[in-house]
Amino acid sequence: GAGGKLLVTTSPAMWQVVAADTAPELSHQYGIRGTTPFRSRFPFEILQAYCSHIQVRFCDTSPTFSGGNDPSKLFSTETPVLSRVGMALYAREIARYLITNPPSEW
């Protein structure tokens, strides 16, 4: 009611972009087994469908993470988070979305 706008954003987990053997200790710690990367778009599609249903803007940055030259640089190999490079990419993608889809037009 105060005029705020909500934007849901998402970025992939490391195992959705690179192979588990990129960070073997971390993968073992979190029980990642099977073929990686997990290429299914299903989690992002479900979130996008739900946001659309409740009329909330959704910015899926995950395709950009998969399209780079060395996607392993985008993730920490010690904890399941984005690296500094990955955070910068994530911020750029959100900024790009906001410039292309200004909240004033929502």
Residue, then its C-alpha position, 0 to 999 in steps of 0.5 A: g500500500a506504500g507504493g513499493k514494487l516487488l521483483v523476484t529474482t533467481s540465480p542458479a546453484m552451482w550444480q545447475v551450471v557446472a559439474a560437481d567435480t568442480a568442487p568435489e568436497l563441497s559436492h560431497q558435503y551437500g550430497i550432490r550425486g548423479t549427473t551434473p550439471f542439473r540442466s532442468r529448467f523446471p524449478f525456474e519455470i515453476l517459479q516464473a509461472y507462480c509469479s505470473h499467476i500472482q502478478v509479480r515481476f520475475c527476473d530469471t538470471s540463470p540463462t546468463f550463468s550458463g552461457g559464459n566461457d568459464p562458468s565455474k568462476l561464478f561460484s565459490t568452491e568452498t560454500p554454496v554461494l556465488s563468487r564475487v564474479g558471480m555476484a557482479l554478473y547477478a547484479r548486472e542482470i538485475a540492473r539490466y532487467l530494471i532498465t528494460n522494465p522500469p518499475s514506474e511502468w509496472 
